[in-house]
Amino acid sequence: MKPLYLSDPQSFLHDTGNHLEIDSRVRIIDELAVSKYHLNSLPLRDGTKEELYKIHDQSYVDWVESGYENGVRMIISSDTILSQGSYEVAKRAACSTKVVVEAFKSGVSKRAFLNLRPPGHHAEIITGQGFCIFNNIALMAKFAQESGYKNVLIIDFDVHHGNGTQDIFYEDDSVYYFSTHEAHNYPFTGTAGEIGSGRGRGYTKNMPYENFITDREFLKLFEALPKDFKPDIVLVSAGYDLMKDEEISSAQISFDALGKLIDLILKEYENLPIAFLLEGGYNLESLKRSVDITLNKLCASSFC
């Protein structure tokens, strides 16, 4: 049983120009997935903007939809580009996560890797930012719950805090958000004191770490994964910008430690559907090796 794979061959239409987040990121992963692991993408779906309203404010979604034709070229700042094709690509990325949920429900596989761009975990209810337009993993969580997966665990190991995912589920006790990230890096949120509010109090767990964290210190953070929350599905914001060859953080995590983390997640939740969604990772060689490790582990877990 192979892991599910999802990728958009037209993601290049989200044209970011001379930027860290470029289409070659997903293309090198496509080459790896097809040539080494013989994985073919599930069919994509365009979805609707009404589906995006499940996680984002309607006025924001509508603004992005008409933004380019109205002269908008960025969201908040120049790190989040809006090109002519960005809205459709970003909508397709977020809405296509439903395809994986449906495949999980049908029993095709219990493992998946979603090679999508733009990334999503910085996109909040009212705005995109930090390379992210719509929040892919948040919409996947909503689709999962609509399909019967009542409790969703989101694990985010990107070096940057997923402020958008936290924002969307901050008052929700059915989605547990667990994040490890550099304390002194963008977006400068995700303190240990941010634990959720209202019904969601206690369902957000932030594990910020200091610069130049070691492998041992990093892996120890995951001992804090929730013990009392019983998820029905696990979604992982797989940001590979914490690796030692990346330039936008001080983290020096080794490939060996990454493999141990993937093993830990797969073992801890071995009987549940688990999906890894691409977030950060901008050194192409490091990214390719990191995803290679992830796909290898997923294939072993899925008896590929």
Order of alpha helices (4+ residues) and beta strands (2+ residues): beta-alpha-alpha-alpha-alpha-alpha-beta-alpha-beta-alpha-beta-beta-alpha-beta-alpha-beta-alpha
